[in-house]
Amino acid sequence: SLAPSALPALCGRRHGMTGCRSSCTAYAVLLLVASLETHLVAADCAATAVSVLVGGIADELQVPELLEGEADIRPCSSVRAGYVGSVTITCIGSVHSVNVRKCEPQGCPAGQGSAARIGDGRELYLAKVTQGLAHTEEEYLPCRNLKDRYYGYVHLRCSFGVLSADAAGCRPPFNGSSSVFRVLNGQYLAGSWRVFELTFYSEPDCSGGRLKGEIFGSSENAGSALTTALAVDGNRTSFWSSWCPGGCQENTAWLGIALASASTVRCVKLQQSQVPCCRSDRVRLEVWDGEGWQEMQVWDITGPSSLFGKDLVVPITCSAGKPGGVGVVHNCDGPPVVGLQQGQSCTASCAEGFAGSSEEFLCGGDGSLQGATPSCYNTEEISRLASFSLIGVALTALGLQYSCVYMSGKARLTYDLDQIPGPMLGRWVEQKGENTWQLLMQDKKMRDHMKIFEKAKMEKSGSQPMLEPSPDQLKMADASESTPALLDAAEKAELEGYFARKKKGAKKEKYQGVDGLCSPCEEPDICVAYAMCPCCRAADTWHTVGLPEWQSYWKIFAAYILCPCCWPCLNFYGRYRIRQAFRIGLEPHRDFLIHCVCCCCCSPCAHLQEARLVDAPILYFKCKNKLIDL
């Protein structure tokens, strides 16, 4: 091969100056061909460092001298740990071509295990994958498979072939309401929540009554060994970190404590990260109520953060001084378990059916409610009492009106029973088709006839007048000379019938029917009065009989109004008194059927029958007195 710099000299020595141009051209062509052949057979890619990118991580690999088309194969793990496959570097056109398509994240095969720490204990448990997991795949293993009588799940995560076991959610069984408490991040965090120390106290000063129990949480960064136990180990430099790959949403990261028995939390001492992305300025406290979580308190942490943490005081729950009384309802119980806390207020009011004002109660620092209990009045009882009062007033007015209209100046038979005319005794007003008033008229007519007969007898014989002639005397009078002039044949027959009835009535009549019972409106005035006020008319009957005398109108009226259930007994007894007063034969079986068995349909008819009988003597005496006055 010839160097290009020797080309002019060679051309000048051989051909001279005249043939220099043509000779140089030929030699240049030969030189170019010789150079191209030499390049095709020589090494194309020299040894150098090549940059390789695997899974977002770049690294430089030292590649030896490569010929055209030659390749250098390296494992992907040489670039980034946790990747499997190979990286191929090929020399093409003197350029290194890198192929990483066969590189992929390493998974976790079945049976691979990871140590898990449950709670704040020192013992470690081996959690194994039951099925193979690819990169970023997860599996949940029941906590009871690792520790007996524990609830929750161990969260197994596979990342680039490394298995981590998150056992933050493993917890012992809850012992009822108020035995489990937890604190949560009350705001969104761009990173993960980091808590250095967390302590619960039963005293409000965060110094006495420290509560001890099993710690558990929402999650933990098990891959970095930032477990829940580090939040209660007393070391202010170690911390628990929640697992929040995309940031912690509100109320998703939390730490809790399970107590052996129910208790009360009055203060929480919390030391968290000073970095804004890992510190929550809003903290929420919740308590287990037996069925779910109840909010107990929310704190907004303001001011500069402290390396020694914050004392978060829980207000006292008010359980004393709750309003009570008849018809009083309130909302002072507050949420379940939590109750009404200091500074909160509630309202006591009157329940439905009660009337009264509402009063507000305030929960004080001594744990008691302060306020005045409202006075509630039962509107149903008031309306019922008002209704009864109105009914009573109406009945009293009705009774007063009846007494003014029907009983003004009305006499009683208390002292006049012996003066009742004979036709009115021993029978009801209507009986056997005969009316008492008809009998009275017949009796009056016969007595007038007897007076005429007696007068004629006196004139003839000059003897004393007879009070009542016998049938034999009547025959003698008929044979006398004066009788025809005084009595005609019809009057003589009527007088004989009168004496026959008197003789027959000398014996007490045994027949006692129900005449008049089925004719309630024989006296329209009495029927109308009874229709207006049945109790008034019944009391009027009792009052008119007057035996005994203390059974007056208003007393009997009150008895009927106040004791409606005793009406059958009162009616039966009243009929018995009337039978005694008017010398009517006793028939208790018939009276029992009328006033006790068939009281709804028969008692009104019986009342009207009794009223006609009792008012008949009064009317008789009244008419007689008027005739005397005339």
MIMIFI-216062 format. One line per 5 residues: number of its first residue (from 1); their letters; for each residue x, y, z of C-alpha. Coordinates in steps of 0.1 Angstrom, whole numbers. Example, Ala and Ser with C-alpha at 12.3 -4.5 7.8 and 13.67 -1.06 7.14 Angstrom:
<fizas>
1> AS> 123/-45/78 ~ 137/-11/71
</fizas>
This chain:
<fizas>
1> SLAPS> 0/0/0 ~ 12/35/-7 ~ 8/65/14 ~ -10/95/-2 ~ 19/118/5
6> ALPAL> 43/97/-17 ~ 20/100/-47 ~ 35/132/-63 ~ 71/120/-60 ~ 64/87/-75
11> CGRRH> 47/102/-105 ~ 76/127/-111 ~ 104/102/-111 ~ 88/78/-135 ~ 72/99/-161
16> GMTGC> 85/133/-158 ~ 65/164/-157 ~ 47/159/-190 ~ 31/126/-182 ~ 25/134/-146
21> RSSCT> -12/141/-147 ~ -24/108/-162 ~ -1/86/-141 ~ -12/102/-108 ~ -48/96/-116
26> AYAVL> -42/59/-121 ~ -22/55/-90 ~ -49/74/-69 ~ -76/49/-81 ~ -54/20/-71
31> LLVAS> -47/35/-37 ~ -84/40/-30 ~ -93/4/-38 ~ -64/-9/-16 ~ -76/13/14
36> LETHL> -113/0/11 ~ -102/-36/12 ~ -80/-30/42 ~ -111/-14/61 ~ -135/-43/55
41> VAADC> -112/-69/71 ~ -101/-48/101 ~ -120/-46/137 ~ -151/-23/136 ~ -160/-17/174
46> AATAV> -132/-9/198 ~ -134/-18/235 ~ -152/9/254 ~ -178/16/282 ~ -215/13/270
51> SVLVG> -244/29/289 ~ -273/4/295 ~ -308/14/309 ~ -327/-13/327 ~ -359/-6/346
56> GIADE> -352/31/346 ~ -317/26/361 ~ -287/34/338 ~ -253/18/343 ~ -221/16/321
61> LQVPE> -208/-18/311 ~ -172/-23/299 ~ -175/-39/265 ~ -144/-55/248 ~ -134/-50/212
66> LLEGE> -161/-64/189 ~ -160/-73/152 ~ -188/-64/129 ~ -219/-84/139 ~ -203/-97/170
71> ADIRP> -224/-95/203 ~ -216/-93/240 ~ -243/-109/264 ~ -246/-98/300 ~ -272/-106/328
76> CSSVR> -297/-79/335 ~ -289/-81/372 ~ -255/-67/364 ~ -272/-34/355 ~ -300/-35/381
81> AGYVG> -306/-59/409 ~ -339/-76/409 ~ -341/-81/372 ~ -338/-114/353 ~ -329/-120/317
86> SVTIT> -300/-108/296 ~ -286/-76/280 ~ -273/-80/244 ~ -247/-55/230 ~ -241/-60/193
91> CIGSV> -215/-43/170 ~ -234/-31/139 ~ -217/-6/116 ~ -190/2/141 ~ -218/12/166
96> HSVNV> -227/-7/197 ~ -265/-17/197 ~ -280/-24/231 ~ -310/-48/235 ~ -327/-50/270
101> RKCEP> -360/-65/259 ~ -353/-97/277 ~ -349/-79/311 ~ -379/-81/334 ~ -384/-77/372
106> QGCPA> -379/-108/392 ~ -409/-125/409 ~ -412/-145/441 ~ -416/-182/437 ~ -440/-204/458
111> GQGSA> -425/-212/492 ~ -405/-181/494 ~ -408/-166/529 ~ -403/-134/549 ~ -401/-127/586
116> ARIGD> -431/-110/601 ~ -433/-93/635 ~ -468/-92/651 ~ -475/-64/675 ~ -447/-51/697
121> GRELY> -435/-86/706 ~ -400/-98/699 ~ -409/-131/683 ~ -407/-133/645 ~ -430/-155/623
126> LAKVT> -422/-168/588 ~ -448/-159/563 ~ -446/-179/530 ~ -460/-174/496 ~ -485/-201/488
131> QGLAH> -484/-194/450 ~ -458/-177/429 ~ -460/-140/427 ~ -449/-117/399 ~ -433/-84/406
136> TEEEY> -457/-60/424 ~ -482/-88/430 ~ -496/-92/465 ~ -511/-120/487 ~ -530/-119/520
141> LPCRN> -522/-146/545 ~ -546/-149/576 ~ -528/-139/608 ~ -541/-170/626 ~ -519/-191/604
146> LKDRY> -489/-175/621 ~ -503/-168/656 ~ -533/-185/671 ~ -564/-165/680 ~ -552/-134/660
151> YGYVH> -574/-117/635 ~ -565/-98/603 ~ -542/-106/574 ~ -505/-105/567 ~ -499/-85/536
156> LRCSF> -472/-102/514 ~ -457/-80/487 ~ -432/-91/460 ~ -408/-64/447 ~ -380/-73/423
161> GVLSA> -378/-108/438 ~ -378/-96/474 ~ -407/-107/496 ~ -419/-84/524 ~ -445/-93/551
166> DAAGC> -466/-65/564 ~ -482/-78/597 ~ -494/-44/610 ~ -530/-55/606 ~ -527/-85/629
171> RPPFN> -545/-79/661 ~ -559/-99/691 ~ -597/-102/696 ~ -614/-70/708 ~ -628/-71/743
176> GSSSV> -660/-52/737 ~ -666/-15/734 ~ -642/11/747 ~ -614/-14/747 ~ -598/-4/714
181> FRVLN> -585/30/703 ~ -567/43/673 ~ -553/76/659 ~ -555/84/621 ~ -540/109/597
186> GQYLA> -567/136/593 ~ -553/150/561 ~ -537/139/529 ~ -499/132/530 ~ -477/132/500
191> GSWRV> -454/106/515 ~ -460/81/543 ~ -470/89/579 ~ -441/85/602 ~ -447/82/640
196> FELTF> -418/80/664 ~ -438/76/696 ~ -474/71/705 ~ -488/67/740 ~ -523/66/754
201> YSEPD> -532/78/789 ~ -563/77/811 ~ -554/110/828 ~ -558/144/811 ~ -522/155/819
206> CSGGR> -505/127/798 ~ -485/117/828 ~ -505/92/848 ~ -525/62/839 ~ -506/50/809
211> LKGEI> -526/23/790 ~ -509/-9/779 ~ -521/-32/752 ~ -512/-47/719 ~ -503/-23/691
216> FGSSE> -515/-27/655 ~ -519/-5/625 ~ -532/0/590 ~ -499/-10/574 ~ -462/-8/578
221> NAGSA> -431/-5/556 ~ -420/-40/562 ~ -394/-39/534 ~ -375/-12/554 ~ -384/-29/588
226> LTTAL> -403/2/599 ~ -429/-18/618 ~ -456/-8/643 ~ -434/-19/672 ~ -411/10/666
231> AVDGN> -439/35/675 ~ -441/22/711 ~ -405/11/719 ~ -396/42/738 ~ -369/52/714
236> RTSFW> -374/87/700 ~ -351/80/670 ~ -369/50/656 ~ -402/53/639 ~ -431/35/623
241> SSWCP> -439/43/587 ~ -471/35/569 ~ -472/18/535 ~ -485/45/511 ~ -469/41/476
246> GGCQE> -489/69/461 ~ -493/90/492 ~ -516/85/522 ~ -552/95/517 ~ -571/111/546
251> NTAWL> -579/87/574 ~ -561/57/558 ~ -530/55/579 ~ -535/47/615 ~ -521/31/647
256> GIALA> -543/15/673 ~ -540/-2/707 ~ -561/-31/719 ~ -566/-32/757 ~ -575/-61/779
261> SASTV> -606/-44/792 ~ -627/-13/786 ~ -611/19/796 ~ -611/57/789 ~ -586/77/770
266> RCVKL> -581/113/782 ~ -548/121/766 ~ -527/110/737 ~ -489/118/734 ~ -479/118/698
271> QQSQV> -444/124/683 ~ -443/124/645 ~ -420/134/617 ~ -409/170/613 ~ -409/166/575
276> PCCRS> -441/181/560 ~ -448/153/536 ~ -447/127/565 ~ -464/147/593 ~ -502/151/597
281> DRVRL> -513/184/611 ~ -548/170/617 ~ -551/140/639 ~ -583/120/645 ~ -590/97/675
286> EVWDG> -616/69/673 ~ -629/43/696 ~ -644/9/690 ~ -681/7/701 ~ -686/-30/697
291> EGWQE> -698/-28/661 ~ -677/-1/644 ~ -655/29/649 ~ -668/61/664 ~ -651/95/662
296> MQVWD> -639/106/697 ~ -619/137/690 ~ -602/156/662 ~ -572/179/668 ~ -558/205/645
301> ITGPS> -521/208/655 ~ -509/243/651 ~ -477/261/659 ~ -442/249/657 ~ -436/211/659
306> SLFGK> -419/197/689 ~ -392/171/690 ~ -408/156/721 ~ -443/154/706 ~ -476/169/714
311> DLVVP> -500/162/743 ~ -535/159/728 ~ -561/161/755 ~ -594/143/751 ~ -624/163/766
316> ITCSA> -643/146/795 ~ -676/128/788 ~ -706/141/807 ~ -727/113/822 ~ -743/131/851
321> GKPGG> -770/156/853 ~ -790/144/823 ~ -825/159/821 ~ -854/137/831 ~ -890/138/840
326> VGVVH> -924/129/826 ~ -925/137/789 ~ -889/150/787 ~ -868/138/758 ~ -832/149/750
331> NCDGP> -802/142/728 ~ -777/144/757 ~ -765/109/754 ~ -743/118/724 ~ -727/93/701
336> PVVGL> -725/57/713 ~ -696/51/737 ~ -682/85/732 ~ -711/104/747 ~ -714/142/750
341> QQGQS> -680/158/757 ~ -669/189/775 ~ -680/221/757 ~ -707/204/737 ~ -743/212/742
346> CTASC> -776/193/739 ~ -813/201/739 ~ -840/188/762 ~ -876/192/749 ~ -910/178/754
351> AEGFA> -920/146/737 ~ -949/142/712 ~ -981/146/731 ~ -966/170/756 ~ -964/208/756
356> GSSEE> -936/229/770 ~ -905/249/761 ~ -871/235/751 ~ -840/240/773 ~ -803/238/764
361> FLCGG> -777/219/785 ~ -740/224/784 ~ -714/198/792 ~ -691/212/819 ~ -655/203/829
366> DGSLQ> -667/183/859 ~ -684/158/837 ~ -720/169/845 ~ -746/187/823 ~ -757/221/834
371> GATPS> -791/234/825 ~ -828/236/836 ~ -851/207/830 ~ -881/218/810 ~ -917/215/824
376> CYNTE> -938/193/801 ~ -975/190/802 ~ -994/161/788 ~ -1016/176/762 ~ -1036/143/759
381> EISRL> -1044/144/795 ~ -1052/181/794 ~ -1074/176/764 ~ -1090/146/780 ~ -1096/165/812
386> ASFSL> -1110/194/792 ~ -1133/171/773 ~ -1145/155/805 ~ -1149/190/820 ~ -1169/202/791
391> IGVAL> -1190/170/792 ~ -1195/175/829 ~ -1205/211/824 ~ -1229/202/796 ~ -1245/174/816
396> TALGL> -1248/197/846 ~ -1264/223/825 ~ -1287/197/810 ~ -1296/185/844 ~ -1302/220/857
401> QYSCV> -1323/228/827 ~ -1344/196/832 ~ -1349/204/869 ~ -1360/239/860 ~ -1385/229/833
406> YMSGK> -1399/196/847 ~ -1393/197/884 ~ -1400/232/895 ~ -1424/230/923 ~ -1429/193/919
411> ARLTY> -1439/175/951 ~ -1424/142/965 ~ -1444/112/976 ~ -1423/107/1007 ~ -1450/118/1031
416> DLDQI> -1481/112/1008 ~ -1478/75/1000 ~ -1508/67/1022 ~ -1529/93/1004 ~ -1524/77/969
421> PGPML> -1559/67/955 ~ -1567/31/956 ~ -1569/26/918 ~ -1533/37/916 ~ -1520/11/940
426> GRWVE> -1511/-25/932 ~ -1508/-20/895 ~ -1490/-1/868 ~ -1508/27/850 ~ -1518/5/821
431> QKGEN> -1528/-30/828 ~ -1552/-55/812 ~ -1564/-29/788 ~ -1575/-5/815 ~ -1559/28/823
436> TWQLL> -1556/40/859 ~ -1572/73/849 ~ -1602/54/836 ~ -1605/36/869 ~ -1603/68/887
441> MQDKK> -1632/82/866 ~ -1653/52/872 ~ -1646/53/909 ~ -1655/90/909 ~ -1687/83/891
446> MRDHM> -1697/55/914 ~ -1690/76/944 ~ -1713/103/930 ~ -1740/77/925 ~ -1736/64/961
451> KIFEK> -1740/100/974 ~ -1773/102/956 ~ -1784/68/969 ~ -1773/78/1004 ~ -1791/111/1002
456> AKMEK> -1823/93/991 ~ -1821/69/1019 ~ -1816/96/1044 ~ -1847/114/1032 ~ -1868/83/1035
461> SGSQP> -1857/68/1068 ~ -1840/97/1084 ~ -1811/75/1093 ~ -1774/83/1090 ~ -1758/82/1056
466> MLEPS> -1739/51/1046 ~ -1704/54/1034 ~ -1707/26/1009 ~ -1739/6/1004 ~ -1738/-32/1001
471> PDQLK> -1754/-50/972 ~ -1783/-61/994 ~ -1788/-24/1004 ~ -1787/-16/967 ~ -1815/-40/960
476> MADAS> -1835/-26/988 ~ -1830/9/974 ~ -1841/-3/940 ~ -1874/-16/955 ~ -1881/16/973
481> ESTPA> -1902/43/959 ~ -1875/70/958 ~ -1849/50/939 ~ -1866/50/905 ~ -1867/87/907
486> LLDAA> -1830/90/914 ~ -1813/62/894 ~ -1822/48/860 ~ -1816/12/849 ~ -1781/19/833
491> EKAEL> -1769/36/864 ~ -1782/8/886 ~ -1763/-18/864 ~ -1732/3/866 ~ -1734/6/903
496> EGYFA> -1738/-32/906 ~ -1707/-37/885 ~ -1688/-14/907 ~ -1696/-34/938 ~ -1687/-66/920
501> RKKKG> -1653/-53/911 ~ -1648/-40/947 ~ -1656/-75/960 ~ -1633/-92/936 ~ -1605/-68/943
506> AKKEK> -1608/-75/980 ~ -1582/-102/974 ~ -1548/-92/961 ~ -1546/-97/924 ~ -1520/-124/915
511> YQGVD> -1516/-114/878 ~ -1487/-90/871 ~ -1482/-85/834 ~ -1460/-62/814 ~ -1488/-39/804
516> GLCSP> -1475/-5/796 ~ -1439/-17/791 ~ -1444/-20/754 ~ -1461/14/752 ~ -1434/38/761
521> CEEPD> -1449/70/747 ~ -1484/68/763 ~ -1475/101/779 ~ -1458/123/752 ~ -1444/148/777
526> ICVAY> -1426/121/797 ~ -1414/105/765 ~ -1399/138/752 ~ -1382/145/785 ~ -1367/111/786
531> AMCPC> -1354/115/751 ~ -1337/147/760 ~ -1320/134/791 ~ -1326/97/802 ~ -1305/101/833
536> CRAAD> -1324/132/843 ~ -1357/115/840 ~ -1345/84/859 ~ -1332/107/887 ~ -1365/125/886
541> TWHTV> -1384/92/892 ~ -1361/84/922 ~ -1365/119/936 ~ -1403/118/933 ~ -1407/85/951
546> GLPEW> -1386/100/979 ~ -1379/67/997 ~ -1354/71/1014 ~ -1356/109/1015 ~ -1318/115/1010
551> QSYWK> -1320/100/975 ~ -1325/134/959 ~ -1324/143/922 ~ -1288/156/920 ~ -1274/127/940
556> IFAAY> -1290/101/917 ~ -1281/121/886 ~ -1244/122/897 ~ -1245/84/904 ~ -1258/77/869
561> ILCPC> -1232/100/853 ~ -1202/89/873 ~ -1210/51/874 ~ -1224/41/840 ~ -1213/6/846
566> CWPCL> -1237/5/876 ~ -1268/14/856 ~ -1283/-21/856 ~ -1280/-23/893 ~ -1294/12/899
571> NFYGR> -1323/5/875 ~ -1331/-28/892 ~ -1330/-13/926 ~ -1351/17/915 ~ -1378/-6/901
576> YRIRQ> -1378/-25/934 ~ -1384/7/953 ~ -1413/17/931 ~ -1429/-17/935 ~ -1427/-13/973
581> AFRIG> -1440/23/973 ~ -1470/14/951 ~ -1476/-20/967 ~ -1470/-39/934 ~ -1461/-75/937
586> LEPHR> -1424/-83/935 ~ -1412/-100/903 ~ -1373/-100/906 ~ -1369/-124/877 ~ -1389/-102/853
591> DFLIH> -1371/-70/866 ~ -1337/-88/862 ~ -1345/-96/826 ~ -1356/-61/819 ~ -1328/-41/835
596> CVCCC> -1299/-66/835 ~ -1302/-90/806 ~ -1320/-68/781 ~ -1310/-35/795 ~ -1302/-19/761
601> CCSPC> -1337/-23/746 ~ -1359/-28/776 ~ -1346/-4/802 ~ -1358/28/784 ~ -1393/13/781
606> AHLQE> -1392/3/818 ~ -1380/38/828 ~ -1410/54/810 ~ -1434/29/825 ~ -1420/37/860
611> ARLVD> -1421/75/853 ~ -1458/74/843 ~ -1467/55/875 ~ -1447/78/898 ~ -1460/110/881
616> APILY> -1497/99/882 ~ -1503/106/919 ~ -1485/140/916 ~ -1507/149/887 ~ -1538/136/906
621> FKCKN> -1530/157/937 ~ -1522/187/916 ~ -1556/185/898 ~ -1574/179/930 ~ -1559/209/946
626> KLIDL> -1568/231/917 ~ -1604/218/919 ~ -1605/227/956 ~ -1592/261/948 ~ -1619/266/923
</fizas>
